[in-house]
Amino acid sequence: MAIADRLLSNFKKSFPEKNKFRFFIFFVVLSTIFWVITKLSNTYDSKVDLSVNLIDLPVTIVPILEKDLVLNVDLTASGFQLLIYHLFNKKVELSFENASYTSGTALINLFNQRFQIEQQLFDNATVNQVTPNILKFNYDKLERKKVAIRPLLNIDFLPGFAINEDWNIEPDSLWISGPAQMLDTLNGLNTLPIKLIDVNTDIKKKIGFVKTNVLLKLEKKHTIVTASVRKFTEKTVSSFINIKSLPDSLSIKLFPQSVAVTFSVLLNKAELIESKDFTFSCDFDTSDGGSKKSLIVNIERQPQGVRKVRWKPMEVDYLIRQ
């Protein structure tokens, strides 16, 4: 007994009074923490509020919501889980794929949605009851309009290269749903701008659209723009000028009688283009009976596949012979 008293006396001496109090507080706090953890680990029933995110809405439906839709859900879950649901606003997704839409009001029976709600909660949480039984909200019905897609392209080709044919846009138009007053002023949909430098190969780009009003819903999120890029060359040929509307009693001589035609054409087709493939003419009726000093040269025909066609001279002098 004397030995035990001595040991207790030595233990008390090693902890001054101040440290004894701190030691006591530490054990009280630690005990409280263990008690709270034990309690929160148990399972409880409680009602929590869950905000609703609407999904699977028809494209022509726009909800009119002054605030978030809220469900009051009776849950069986651990104390930890219930505490989180009470402290933080949890959102769950509800599918309105099978909802009814009548006279501006959407209705969905939540009885069949309980499992979907439960799947979005913590594991082992059970949904006992959902209030209200039927969720509803007011909506506006949108109109649809098909508009053309306008690609914003800034393409810088390497010298001698260009697109072989027109740009191909797929799709070149799409349906847009939205309020009637917005659709009335919408004449086309611009893509995001695309800039390409030193291009010498075929082009294929998936392009999104310029951001529109949140009330407008697009049928697709992007379009695909393609083009065939080929090597081109310039060529010049001489082509004879014809006279139109000349009276039988007159003869006329042009100065000069031909034009130099310069054009761009695919490199592998340049040799196939000849002067006879072009037709140029002047109309004598535009001379005011011969009072004008010159006639304008017009092109009437050109071969397929040529581009950037230009000719000199654009006007020619003439001499009338009786």
C-alpha positions as CSV (number, residue, x, y, z in Angstrom):
1,M,0.0,0.0,0.0
2,A,2.8,2.4,0.8
3,I,4.3,1.6,-2.6
4,A,1.1,2.5,-4.4
5,D,0.7,5.7,-2.4
6,R,4.3,6.7,-3.4
7,L,3.6,6.0,-7.1
8,L,0.4,8.1,-7.1
9,S,2.2,10.9,-5.3
10,N,5.0,10.9,-7.9
11,F,2.4,10.8,-10.8
12,K,0.6,13.9,-9.3
13,K,3.9,15.7,-9.0
14,S,4.7,15.1,-12.7
15,F,1.5,16.9,-13.7
16,P,1.1,20.4,-12.3
17,E,-2.5,21.6,-11.6
18,K,-2.7,23.6,-14.9
19,N,-1.7,20.5,-17.0
20,K,-4.2,18.4,-15.1
21,F,-7.0,20.6,-16.2
22,R,-5.9,20.6,-19.8
23,F,-5.6,16.8,-19.6
24,F,-9.2,16.6,-18.3
25,I,-10.5,18.9,-21.1
26,F,-8.7,16.8,-23.7
27,F,-10.4,13.6,-22.5
28,V,-13.8,15.3,-22.4
29,V,-13.4,16.6,-26.0
30,L,-12.2,13.2,-27.2
31,S,-15.1,11.4,-25.5
32,T,-17.5,13.8,-27.1
33,I,-16.1,13.2,-30.6
34,F,-16.3,9.5,-30.1
35,W,-19.9,9.9,-28.9
36,V,-20.9,12.1,-31.9
37,I,-19.2,9.6,-34.4
38,T,-21.1,6.7,-32.8
39,K,-24.4,8.6,-32.9
40,L,-23.9,9.7,-36.6
41,S,-23.0,6.2,-37.6
42,N,-26.4,5.0,-36.6
43,T,-29.3,4.9,-39.1
44,Y,-32.2,7.5,-38.8
45,D,-35.3,8.6,-40.6
46,S,-35.4,12.2,-41.6
47,K,-37.0,14.6,-44.1
48,V,-34.6,16.5,-46.4
49,D,-35.2,19.0,-49.2
50,L,-33.7,18.2,-52.6
51,S,-33.6,20.7,-55.5
52,V,-34.7,19.3,-58.9
53,N,-32.8,19.5,-62.2
54,L,-35.2,18.8,-65.1
55,I,-33.9,16.5,-67.9
56,D,-35.4,14.8,-71.0
57,L,-37.6,17.8,-71.8
58,P,-39.0,18.0,-75.3
59,V,-37.0,20.6,-77.4
60,T,-40.1,22.7,-77.8
61,I,-40.7,23.1,-74.0
62,V,-39.2,25.9,-71.9
63,P,-40.0,25.8,-68.1
64,I,-41.1,29.0,-66.5
65,L,-39.6,28.8,-63.0
66,E,-39.4,31.6,-60.5
67,K,-37.2,29.4,-58.3
68,D,-35.8,25.9,-58.2
69,L,-38.3,23.1,-57.9
70,V,-37.9,21.3,-54.5
71,L,-38.8,17.8,-53.3
72,N,-39.4,17.0,-49.6
73,V,-38.0,13.4,-49.3
74,D,-38.4,11.1,-46.3
75,L,-35.0,9.3,-46.1
76,T,-33.6,6.4,-44.1
77,A,-29.8,7.0,-44.0
78,S,-26.9,7.3,-41.6
79,G,-26.5,10.3,-39.4
80,F,-23.5,11.5,-41.4
81,Q,-25.4,11.4,-44.7
82,L,-28.4,13.1,-43.3
83,L,-26.2,15.8,-41.8
84,I,-24.7,16.5,-45.3
85,Y,-28.1,16.7,-46.9
86,H,-29.3,19.2,-44.3
87,L,-26.1,21.3,-44.6
88,F,-25.7,21.3,-48.4
89,N,-28.3,21.7,-51.1
90,K,-28.4,18.5,-53.0
91,K,-29.7,18.4,-56.6
92,V,-31.3,15.4,-58.2
93,E,-32.2,14.9,-61.8
94,L,-35.8,14.0,-62.7
95,S,-36.7,12.7,-66.2
96,F,-39.7,14.4,-67.8
97,E,-39.7,12.0,-70.8
98,N,-43.1,10.6,-69.8
99,A,-44.6,13.8,-68.5
100,S,-47.9,15.2,-69.7
101,Y,-48.0,18.7,-71.2
102,T,-51.4,20.3,-71.3
103,S,-52.5,23.9,-71.4
104,G,-49.1,25.3,-70.4
105,T,-48.6,23.0,-67.4
106,A,-46.3,20.0,-67.2
107,L,-47.2,17.1,-64.8
108,I,-45.1,14.1,-63.8
109,N,-46.1,11.4,-61.3
110,L,-43.1,10.9,-58.9
111,F,-44.1,7.4,-57.7
112,N,-42.1,5.8,-60.6
113,Q,-39.2,8.2,-60.0
114,R,-38.3,7.1,-56.4
115,F,-35.8,4.6,-57.6
116,Q,-34.2,7.2,-59.9
117,I,-33.9,9.6,-57.0
118,E,-32.5,6.9,-54.7
119,Q,-29.8,6.0,-57.3
120,Q,-28.5,9.6,-57.0
121,L,-28.1,9.5,-53.2
122,F,-25.4,8.0,-51.0
123,D,-25.1,4.3,-50.9
124,N,-27.5,2.6,-48.4
125,A,-29.8,5.6,-48.4
126,T,-33.4,4.6,-48.8
127,V,-36.3,6.8,-50.1
128,N,-39.4,6.2,-48.1
129,Q,-41.7,8.9,-49.4
130,V,-41.5,11.8,-51.8
131,T,-43.6,15.0,-51.4
132,P,-45.4,16.2,-53.5
133,N,-46.6,13.0,-55.3
134,I,-47.0,14.9,-58.5
135,L,-44.5,17.5,-59.6
136,K,-45.7,20.3,-62.0
137,F,-44.4,23.5,-63.5
138,N,-45.6,26.0,-66.1
139,Y,-44.0,26.2,-69.5
140,D,-43.9,28.0,-72.8
141,K,-44.1,26.1,-76.0
142,L,-41.5,27.1,-78.5
143,E,-41.7,27.4,-82.2
144,R,-39.3,26.0,-84.7
145,K,-37.5,27.6,-87.6
146,K,-34.9,26.2,-90.1
147,V,-32.1,28.6,-90.8
148,A,-29.0,28.5,-93.0
149,I,-25.6,27.9,-91.5
150,R,-23.0,30.6,-92.3
151,P,-19.4,29.5,-91.9
152,L,-17.0,32.2,-90.9
153,L,-13.8,31.1,-92.7
154,N,-10.5,32.9,-93.1
155,I,-8.3,30.6,-95.3
156,D,-4.9,31.6,-96.5
157,F,-3.7,29.1,-99.2
158,L,-0.1,28.5,-100.2
159,P,0.7,30.2,-103.6
160,G,-0.9,28.3,-106.4
161,F,-3.4,26.4,-104.2
162,A,-7.2,26.9,-103.9
163,I,-10.3,25.0,-103.4
164,N,-11.3,22.9,-106.4
165,E,-15.1,23.1,-105.9
166,D,-17.5,24.9,-103.6
167,W,-17.3,24.5,-99.9
168,N,-19.4,21.6,-98.6
169,I,-21.3,22.2,-95.4
170,E,-23.0,19.3,-93.6
171,P,-25.5,20.1,-92.4
172,D,-25.9,23.4,-94.2
173,S,-29.0,24.3,-92.2
174,L,-30.6,23.3,-89.0
175,W,-33.8,23.6,-86.9
176,I,-33.8,26.1,-84.0
177,S,-36.5,26.2,-81.4
178,G,-37.2,29.3,-79.4
179,P,-39.7,32.1,-78.6
180,A,-41.5,33.4,-81.7
181,Q,-40.2,37.0,-81.4
182,M,-36.6,35.7,-81.3
183,L,-37.0,33.4,-84.3
184,D,-38.6,36.2,-86.4
185,T,-35.3,38.2,-86.4
186,L,-33.1,35.1,-86.9
187,N,-32.1,34.8,-90.6
188,G,-29.0,32.6,-90.2
189,L,-26.6,31.0,-87.8
190,N,-22.9,31.9,-87.8
191,T,-20.2,29.3,-87.0
192,L,-17.3,30.1,-84.8
193,P,-14.5,31.7,-86.9
194,I,-11.9,29.4,-88.4
195,K,-8.5,30.7,-89.5
196,L,-6.1,28.5,-91.5
197,I,-2.7,29.5,-92.8
198,D,-0.6,28.1,-95.7
199,V,-3.2,25.5,-96.7
200,N,-2.2,23.0,-99.4
201,T,-4.2,19.9,-98.5
202,D,-7.9,19.1,-98.3
203,I,-9.9,20.8,-95.5
204,K,-12.2,19.1,-93.1
205,K,-13.2,20.9,-89.9
206,K,-15.9,20.4,-87.3
207,I,-17.1,23.8,-86.3
208,G,-19.4,24.9,-83.4
209,F,-21.7,27.8,-83.5
210,V,-21.6,31.3,-82.1
211,K,-23.3,31.4,-78.7
212,T,-27.0,32.2,-79.0
213,N,-29.6,33.2,-76.4
214,V,-30.1,30.6,-73.7
215,L,-33.8,30.4,-74.8
216,L,-32.8,29.2,-78.2
217,K,-32.2,25.4,-78.6
218,L,-30.2,24.1,-81.6
219,E,-30.9,20.8,-83.3
220,K,-27.1,20.2,-83.5
221,K,-24.0,21.6,-81.7
222,H,-21.7,21.7,-84.8
223,T,-21.4,21.4,-88.5
224,I,-18.7,19.9,-90.7
225,V,-17.0,22.0,-93.4
226,T,-15.0,20.3,-96.1
227,A,-13.3,21.4,-99.3
228,S,-11.0,19.8,-101.9
229,V,-7.8,21.7,-102.3
230,R,-5.8,21.4,-105.5
231,K,-2.8,23.0,-107.3
232,F,-3.9,25.7,-109.8
233,T,-2.0,27.6,-112.4
234,E,-2.6,30.7,-114.6
235,K,-2.9,30.5,-118.3
236,T,-3.5,33.2,-121.1
237,V,-5.0,32.6,-124.5
238,S,-6.2,34.9,-127.3
239,S,-9.9,34.8,-128.2
240,F,-11.7,36.4,-131.1
241,I,-14.4,39.0,-130.5
242,N,-17.8,38.6,-132.2
243,I,-20.2,41.4,-133.2
244,K,-23.9,41.2,-132.2
245,S,-26.8,43.3,-133.5
246,L,-25.0,44.6,-136.6
247,P,-27.3,45.7,-139.4
248,D,-26.8,43.9,-142.7
249,S,-26.1,47.2,-144.4
250,L,-23.0,47.8,-142.3
251,S,-19.7,46.2,-141.7
252,I,-17.4,47.0,-138.8
253,K,-13.8,46.5,-137.9
254,L,-12.7,46.2,-134.2
255,F,-9.4,47.5,-132.9
256,P,-8.2,45.0,-131.7
257,Q,-10.2,42.1,-132.9
258,S,-9.3,39.7,-130.1
259,V,-8.8,39.8,-126.3
260,A,-6.1,38.2,-124.2
261,V,-7.9,36.0,-121.6
262,T,-6.1,35.1,-118.4
263,F,-7.6,32.6,-116.0
264,S,-6.8,30.1,-113.3
265,V,-7.3,26.4,-113.9
266,L,-6.3,23.1,-112.3
267,L,-2.6,22.3,-113.1
268,N,-3.5,18.9,-114.7
269,K,-6.2,20.5,-116.9
270,A,-4.4,23.6,-118.2
271,E,-3.4,22.0,-121.5
272,L,-7.0,21.1,-122.3
273,I,-8.2,24.7,-122.3
274,E,-8.0,26.5,-125.7
275,S,-9.1,29.9,-127.0
276,K,-12.1,28.3,-128.8
277,D,-13.5,27.4,-125.4
278,F,-14.2,31.1,-124.7
279,T,-16.8,33.3,-126.5
280,F,-16.6,37.1,-126.3
281,S,-18.8,39.7,-128.1
282,C,-19.6,43.4,-128.5
283,D,-23.2,44.5,-129.0
284,F,-23.6,47.2,-131.7
285,D,-26.9,48.3,-130.2
286,T,-24.9,49.9,-127.3
287,S,-23.1,52.2,-129.7
288,D,-26.1,54.6,-130.1
289,G,-26.0,54.1,-133.9
290,G,-22.2,54.5,-134.0
291,S,-22.0,57.7,-132.0
292,K,-20.0,56.1,-129.2
293,K,-16.3,55.7,-129.8
294,S,-15.9,52.3,-128.2
295,L,-17.8,49.1,-127.4
296,I,-17.7,47.1,-124.2
297,V,-16.4,43.5,-124.5
298,N,-18.6,40.9,-122.8
299,I,-17.9,37.3,-122.1
300,E,-20.7,34.9,-123.2
301,R,-19.2,31.5,-122.6
302,Q,-16.3,30.0,-120.6
303,P,-15.2,26.4,-120.0
304,Q,-16.1,24.6,-116.9
305,G,-13.5,24.6,-114.2
306,V,-11.8,27.9,-114.9
307,R,-11.9,30.8,-112.4
308,K,-10.7,34.3,-111.9
309,V,-11.3,35.0,-115.6
310,R,-10.2,38.5,-116.8
311,W,-9.5,39.9,-120.2
312,K,-7.8,42.8,-121.9
313,P,-9.0,45.1,-123.4
314,M,-12.3,45.6,-121.7
315,E,-13.4,48.0,-124.4
316,V,-12.4,48.2,-128.1
317,D,-12.5,50.9,-130.7
318,Y,-14.2,50.3,-134.0
319,L,-14.5,51.6,-137.6
320,I,-17.8,51.4,-139.5
321,R,-17.7,50.6,-143.2
322,Q,-20.7,51.5,-145.3
